[in-house]
Amino acid sequence: MTNIPPQESLSQFFEENTPVLVEVRFPRMGTSPDWYLCDAESEFDAIWERLGIGAEVHLHSAWEMKDSSRPVVLSR
């Protein structure tokens, strides 16, 4: 897991992988993850701002049908 990457890296990820499937996990909370589909980085920013400390965010290309590439993982 890494902290949020530099803004340029996140912007590049959205440019290359739109739409982006966002999975928000809540470790040690016994709950299912939340899922979002973002067409723009601004939509992701709104989700990121609402998250509390300890949440894990996994970003995937919505068009990638197999798990051959590693997702971007962010932690709050």
C-alpha positions in Angstrom: 0.0 0.0 0.0 1.2 3.5 -0.7 0.0 6.9 0.2 -1.7 9.0 -2.4 0.7 9.3 -5.4 1.7 12.7 -6.7 -1.1 14.5 -8.5 0.6 14.0 -11.8 0.6 10.2 -11.4 -3.1 10.2 -10.4 -4.0 12.4 -13.3 -2.1 10.2 -15.7 -3.8 7.1 -14.3 -7.2 8.7 -15.0 -6.2 9.8 -18.5 -5.0 6.3 -19.4 -7.7 4.2 -17.7 -11.1 6.1 -17.7 -13.5 5.0 -16.6 -11.9 4.1 -13.3 -13.4 1.5 -10.9 -12.9 2.7 -7.3 -13.0 0.1 -4.5 -13.0 1.5 -1.0 -12.2 -1.0 1.7 -12.6 -0.6 5.4 -10.0 -2.8 7.1 -10.8 -4.3 10.5 -14.4 -3.0 10.3 -16.3 -6.1 9.2 -18.0 -4.3 6.3 -18.2 -4.9 2.6 -16.3 -2.5 0.3 -18.0 0.4 -1.4 -17.7 0.6 -5.2 -17.8 3.7 -7.5 -17.3 4.3 -11.2 -15.6 7.5 -11.9 -15.3 9.2 -15.4 -13.3 12.1 -14.1 -10.6 12.7 -11.5 -12.9 15.3 -9.8 -15.4 12.5 -9.1 -12.7 10.6 -7.3 -11.6 13.7 -5.4 -15.1 14.0 -3.9 -15.0 10.4 -2.7 -11.5 10.8 -1.3 -12.4 13.9 0.7 -15.3 12.0 2.5 -13.1 9.1 3.6 -11.9 8.7 7.2 -8.5 7.6 8.4 -7.8 3.9 7.8 -9.8 3.5 4.5 -8.0 1.7 1.6 -8.8 2.8 -1.9 -8.0 0.5 -4.9 -8.2 2.1 -8.4 -8.7 -0.2 -11.4 -9.4 0.3 -15.0 -13.0 -0.6 -15.6 -12.1 -2.1 -19.0 -9.4 -4.5 -17.6 -11.2 -7.8 -17.5 -8.3 -9.8 -15.9 -6.1 -8.9 -13.0 -2.9 -8.7 -15.0 -2.0 -5.2 -13.9 -1.7 -4.2 -10.3 -4.2 -1.6 -9.1 -3.2 1.7 -7.6 -3.7 1.4 -3.9 -4.1 4.5 -1.7 -4.5 4.7 2.0 -6.1 7.4 4.1 
